[in-house]
Amino acid sequence: MPRVTQAHLDARRRQILDAARARFATHGFARTSMTDIVEASGLSVGAIYRYFKGKDEIVAAICDQAGQALPAELTAESVHAFLQHVRTLAREEDHARLVAQIYAEAAVSPPLAALVDRQLDDLRGAVAALLPGREPAEAARIAEAFVALCHGYTQQLAVRGDLDPAPFTAALLAITGS
């Protein structure tokens, strides 16, 4: 019997996560069953359980995949481009609705809350690093507000739909003093 390649295993894992991500974004975690994920992925029940013990592990894997698209510097152009990227993800991949679902689930799941909290800590640290010349405590306060406003924009996209990022860009630049 031929051996399954790592590339094949990785592709199947992505297939499962993509199906789950789409289903969670449109139906939420509570209204998505493992059967729904099986159907959306086009794989068998056994294939899903080969990679994940259950829905909670899938949610955690989706969170672990979250990438950051922070700019290398906090200029008007780069901050606007960052928010445009967030807006595009919301329009094309339902990302804002998925984030809203993750936050709601994290509110009732301590393990997921710990994962989200760690990711937010990393994000705040990355923003603070973009604030050279600031005292660490000041950079931390600015980063806290920056991340909160970015997540507020994401939540607004989830609820209100497509929003112009210009007012949020202006607010982020005011927060950072850029």
N, C-alpha and C positions, 0 to 999 in steps of 0.2 A: 504494500500500500504506500503511495507516495506521501512524503512528509508535507505538511502544510507550512508554507513560508511565514515568516514574521510579517511580511507585507500583507499577506492575506488576512492574518489575524488582526492586524491593525485596521485594515479596511472594514472588516466585519464589526469591530468595536465602534469605529466611526459611524457606520451604518446604523447601529443601534442608537448611539448617542444623537445622531441627526434626527432620527425618527422620534425619539423621546423628546428632544428639544422642541420640535415642531408641535408635537401633541400637547406638551406642557404649556407652551405659549398660547395655544388656542383653546385649551380645555381646562387648564390648571392641573395641579398635582392630584387633588382629591378626586377629580372626575377623569383621571387617567389611570387605567388599570394596567397590569402587566400584559393582559390580553390585548389591550389597545396598542401597546408598544410592539408586541409580536406582530400584530396585523399591519401596523404602519411601517415596520421595518422589512416585512416580507420574509423574515427568517422564522425558523421553528422555535418553539418554546425552549427546547434543549439548547439551541444555539444562543439564545438570550442568557440563559442561566449558566452557560459555560463562561461567560464574561462577567456577569453580575449576579449577586445573591438575591437582589430585589430592587425595588424602586428607589429606596433610599441610597443605595450604592450608585445608581444611575444619576440621581440628582447630584450627589457629591462629585462624580466624575465630570458632569457638565460644569459644575463650579470650578473644578480644577483646570478645565480647559480655558477658562476665561483669560483672555489676553488683554494686555493694556496697550492702548494706542496713544499714550501720553506723548505730547510733543517733547522735543529735546530742549526747548526753551519756552518761556511763557510770554510770547509776543502776541499782539492782536491777531496776526495772521495765523499763527500756529494754534492758538486757543480756538479760534473760529473753525479752523480745519478739523481740530479734534471734535468739536461739537457737531460739525457736519458729518463726521464719521459715525458718531453716535446716532445721529438722525438717519443716516443711510441704513445702519444696522436695524434700526427700529422699523423702517419702511420695508426693507427687503427680506429681513429674517425674523421679524417679530421679536427682536431682541429686548426691547423695552418691556414688552408684556412678559417675557420670560424672566427678566430681572425682578419684575413686580411679584411674580409667582415665587421666586426664590426667597425674596425678603419675607413674604407672607409665611412661607413654610419655615423659614429660619426663626420666626417669632414663636413657633411652637415645637421646634426640634433643636434641643441643645447641641447635638453634634453638628448639625448644619449651621447653627448660629456661630459655633466656634470657628468653622471653616470660613464663613462669610466675614467674621470679625478679623480673622488673620489676613484675609485678602484686603480688607479695608485698611488695616494697619500697614500692609505693604504699599498700598496705593498712597496713603498719607505720607509715608516715608519717601516715596518717589517724588511726590509733589514738593515736599520740604527740601529735597535735594536740588530742586530747580530754583530755589530761592537763596542763592549765594549772598553772603554778606549779612544775613539776618541772624539774630541770636536764635539759638535752637528752640527756645520756648516760643518766640514770636513765629518762627517758621512752622512750628507744630500747630499753632493756632490758625495760621493762614491756611495750612494744608487741610486742617479739619473743616474749615468753612468751604474751601475749594471743592473737596470731595463731596460734602453735603449738598452743595449747589449742583454739582454734576449729577449726583443721584436724583436730586429734585427734578432736574431737566429730564432725566430718563423716565421718572415716574409720570411727569406731565405728558411725555410722548406716549406712554402706555395708556393713559386715560383720555387725553384730549386729541391724540393723533398727531399728525405732522405739525411741528411748530418751528417757526423761524428761530434759529439759534442766536441771532444778533443781540437781543436783550440779555441773554444769559452770558454771552461773550463779554459784553460790557460789564456785567456784574462781576464775573470772574476776574477781569482785569482790574476792577476797582478793589476787589479783595486782595489781590496780589500787589497792588500798587504799581502795576506795569503801565 
